[in-house]
Amino acid sequence: MHYWVYLGIAIVSEVLATSALKASEGFTRPWPSLIVVVGYLVAFYCLSLTLRSLPVGVVYAIWSGLGIVLVSVIAWLLFGQKLDLPAIIGMGLIIAGVLVMNLFSRTVAH
């Protein structure tokens, strides 16, 4: 079950790194740039640990799907990105897809 913890850490690290990427202003600001590098290193390391126990297709779908939603929410909160109704519906469908995979798919090791 610890592989889910690794996947959670990978997702959070990737979301933080991606959010800091905008703040780094093309790697011209040192602290946000450091967050980007460390965040991606942690994300990919934890992702590699997750892949010891779960299929790569399932892991990548969860990682990228939740990452899209979380980055969009952070962009909305911190950077003033507007989310219109189609964007919100699309993110809802991504979350629904991740739930369907985890609750009903036989390819996810439980």
C-alpha positions in Angstrom: 0.0 0.0 0.0 3.0 2.3 0.4 3.1 2.7 -3.4 0.0 4.9 -3.1 2.0 7.2 -0.7 4.8 7.4 -3.3 2.4 8.2 -6.0 0.8 11.0 -3.9 4.2 12.5 -3.1 5.1 12.3 -6.9 1.9 14.1 -7.8 2.3 16.8 -5.2 6.0 17.3 -6.1 5.2 17.6 -9.8 2.4 20.1 -9.2 4.6 22.2 -6.9 7.4 22.1 -9.5 5.1 23.0 -12.4 3.6 25.9 -10.4 7.1 27.1 -9.5 8.1 26.9 -13.2 5.9 29.9 -14.0 7.3 31.8 -11.0 10.9 31.0 -12.0 10.4 33.4 -15.0 12.6 31.3 -17.4 14.9 30.2 -14.5 15.9 33.8 -13.9 14.7 33.7 -10.2 16.8 31.4 -8.0 14.3 30.2 -5.4 11.5 29.2 -7.7 14.1 27.6 -10.0 15.4 25.5 -7.1 11.8 24.4 -6.3 11.4 23.3 -9.9 14.5 21.2 -10.0 14.0 19.6 -6.6 10.3 19.1 -7.2 10.8 17.3 -10.4 13.6 15.1 -8.9 11.4 14.1 -6.1 8.4 13.5 -8.4 10.3 11.2 -10.8 12.0 9.3 -8.0 8.7 8.6 -6.2 7.1 7.8 -9.5 9.8 5.2 -10.2 9.1 3.7 -6.8 5.4 3.5 -7.6 6.2 1.7 -10.8 7.6 -1.2 -8.8 4.0 -2.2 -7.8 1.6 -0.7 -10.3 1.3 -0.8 -14.1 2.9 2.1 -15.9 -0.3 3.0 -17.8 -2.4 3.2 -14.7 0.2 5.2 -12.8 0.7 7.6 -15.6 -3.0 8.2 -16.1 -3.5 8.9 -12.4 -0.3 11.1 -12.1 -1.0 13.1 -15.2 -4.8 13.4 -14.7 -4.6 14.6 -11.1 -1.7 16.8 -12.0 -3.7 18.5 -14.7 -6.5 19.2 -12.3 -4.3 20.4 -9.4 -2.1 22.6 -11.6 -5.3 24.2 -13.0 -6.7 24.9 -9.5 -3.4 26.4 -8.4 -3.2 28.5 -11.5 -6.7 29.7 -10.8 -5.9 30.5 -7.1 -2.4 31.9 -7.5 -2.1 33.2 -11.0 -5.7 34.3 -11.8 -6.2 31.8 -14.6 -9.9 31.7 -15.5 -11.6 28.4 -15.6 -14.8 28.4 -17.8 -17.5 25.8 -17.6 -16.0 23.5 -20.3 -12.7 23.5 -18.4 -14.4 22.6 -15.2 -16.5 19.9 -16.8 -13.3 18.5 -18.5 -11.5 18.3 -15.1 -14.5 16.6 -13.6 -14.3 14.0 -16.3 -10.6 13.5 -15.6 -11.4 13.0 -11.9 -14.2 10.6 -12.8 -11.8 8.6 -15.1 -9.2 8.3 -12.3 -12.0 7.1 -10.0 -13.3 4.5 -12.5 -9.8 3.2 -13.1 -9.1 2.8 -9.3 -12.5 1.4 -8.3 -13.4 -0.8 -11.2 -10.4 -1.7 -13.3 -8.7 -5.0 -12.9 -5.4 -3.6 -14.1 -4.9 -1.8 -10.8 -3.2 -4.0 -8.2 -5.1 -3.7 -4.9 
